[in-house]
Amino acid sequence: MSYPPRYYPFIGCRVVAGFPSPASDYLDEPLNIQDLLVSHPASTFFMNYTARPIPSEMVNTGDVLVVDKSVRPWNGSLVVLCQEGDMKLRRWNGDERTEIESDDWYVWGVVVGLARKLVK
């Protein structure tokens, strides 16, 4: 499935605390949010995270996870595991076999981005 890109105005200045620069009222090139979040369109999926928040991972209920199935997990990466038909979010430590009681699991994909709506 392919969707046409949507471009949004992009202000190319850094956001810092304090008084903003008066010279920062110009716009940079438009931004396609897919270009920022998606490196491999054929293997990238967006998943709604519905479990309880995980503050240590900075993931909240209702967040949208950007998951790439073509990326290999590395030590410390956030992954989506499929365990006995359920999807679970875990921090990959390189040797999950010792921590997961069931043998019926696999890494579904690696979380490469996160989208969150701050205002409802």
Buried (B, 14 or more C-beta within 10 A) or exposed (E): EEEEEEEEEEEEEEEEEEEEEEEEEEEEEEBBBBEEBBBEEEEBEEBEBEEEEBEEBEBEEEBBBBBBBEBEBEEEBBBBBBBEEEBBBBBBEEEBEEEEEEEEBEBBBBBBBBEEEEEE
